[in-house]
Amino acid sequence: MTVSANTLRTHLDYTTWATARLLAAAAELSPEEQSRDFDTSDKSVVGTLAHIFAADRVWMARVHGRTPGKFITPADRDLALLLREWPALLALWKGWAASLTDESAAMVLTYQDTKGNTWSSPLWQIVLHVVNHGTHHRGQVAGFLRAMGHVPPPLDLIAYYRELS
């Protein structure tokens, strides 16, 4: 199985759209709400958003053949940084994907994980992983917003498709 380059570009556009919506919602929260500990692995709204951002950055380095630096830094856990740097990172993803063809999307990338293990995956699987990983954790943040009495923005893929038409 492979996925077309156009489908990959659409999914990267979706993740950009959903991330922008959730960042805007997070920016409306008080500092206390942004950092409230929900007893999850990434703790808070900002911590979970920083986790997604860091993963997007790691995978961007990998698809460019670079070894990523540290996965996440304390500086990443800052909403102002995320609001400033994440859109630029997602623009890099979109720029990278602009030249993808169906053939290049099937190319296998060999990389090392953060523990030094070597893996190989087709580029289309990596792109779908990046999008799916973000979707999973954005869902967590949407749940945090609800738990604090806020209504999260619609983030479903179908909502994105509806906006396109």
N, C-alpha and C positions, 0 to 999 in steps of 0.2 A: 504494500500500500504506500502511496505517496499522496501528498497534498499539493495542490497547485500553488504557484507563487502568488497569484492573485488572492487566493484564499488566505494565505499567510499575511499578506499586506492588509487585508480586511481585518483580520484578527488583531494585528498590531494597532491598526486604527481604533478598533474597539477598546483595546486595553488603554490607549491614550485617552479616549473619551471617558471611560469609566474612572480612570485615575484622576483626571481633572475634576470630575464631579465629586469624588470623595475627598480630594484635597480641599475643594471649596467648602464642603460641609465641615471638615475638620477645622478650617480656619474660623468658622463661626462659633466654635466651642470656647469655653473659658480655659485658661491654662490648667486649672484643676481637672476639668473634664478631659483635656487632651492627654494628661498624664495619669489619669485614674487607673489603678492596677486592677485588672480583671482576672488575675491569677492564671494567665495563659503564658505560653512560652515567651511571647514578646511583650507581655504585660499590658500595654496600653494602646490607645489609638495611635499616638505618634510612634511608639515602639514597633507596632505592627506595620505601619506605613513605611517606617525606616527599613524594616526587614524586606519588604517587597522591593523597595528602591535598591537596596544593597544587592539583592539577587539579580535584578535587572542589570545592574552595573557589572556584576561578575560575569554573567552570560554574554554581555556586550564585549567584554575583554576577550572572552574565549572565542567568540565567532570572528574576532579580528586577529586571532592567533597569538594573543598576549596572555601572559600569566597574570591573573587578577591579584591585586593586593589583598590586604586584610578584608574579610567579608564585610564586617560592619564596624564602624568606629563610634565612639561616644558623640562625635560631632554630627553623625548622621541622624541622631535622635533629636532633631530640631526641626520644627515645622517650617520655620523661615527658610532653612536650607532646602528642605524638600520642595517647598513652593518655588524656589529659585532654580534648583538643579535638576529636579526630576523631569520637568517638561523638556529641558535640553537633552537629557538622556533618551527620552522617548523619541525625540526628533532624530537622534542618532540612529535609533532602531529603524525608524521609518526611512531614513536616508540609506541605511545599509540594505534594507529590503527592496528599495526602489529598483536595484539592478538584479534582483533575483530572477532567475528563469525557472521553469519547471525542472529543468535538468540540474541546475545548480542547487536547487532546494533539496534534491535527493543526494547531494554530495555528503560524504561522511566526514565528520570532524572528530579528531582525536584530541582529547584534553585531559587535564588532571582535575580531580575534585579538590576540595579544601583540605582533605586528609592525604593528598598525594597519590591517590589511586588513579590509574589511567582508564579512561572510558572512550568509547567511540559511538557516535550517534549521528544519524542523518540530520542535516540542518532543519528540515521541516519538523522533526520531532523536538528539536531544541526550541524552535519558535513556539510551537504549541505548548510546550512545557512552561515557557516564560509566561505566556498568556494565562494558562490554567493556574499556575502558581499564584499569579496576581489575583485572579478571580477568587480563588480559595480564601486568600487573606483579606481581600476587600470585603468578602462576605462576613468575615469575623468582625471587621471594623464596623460594618453596617449593624451587626448585632450589638456591638458596644454602644453605638449611637441610640439604638432602640432601648437598651437597658437604662440609658440615662434620660429617657423621655423624649428623644429627638426622632424625627422621621428621616431616615436616610434617603438620599436620592435614588431613583430607579437605576440599577446597575446591570440589569439582565441583558444578555446578548440580544434577545428579541426586541428590547426597548431601543437598543442601538440600531438594529435593522429597521425598525419602524421610523426612527428619525431620518434614516437615509432615504426612505421612499417618500 
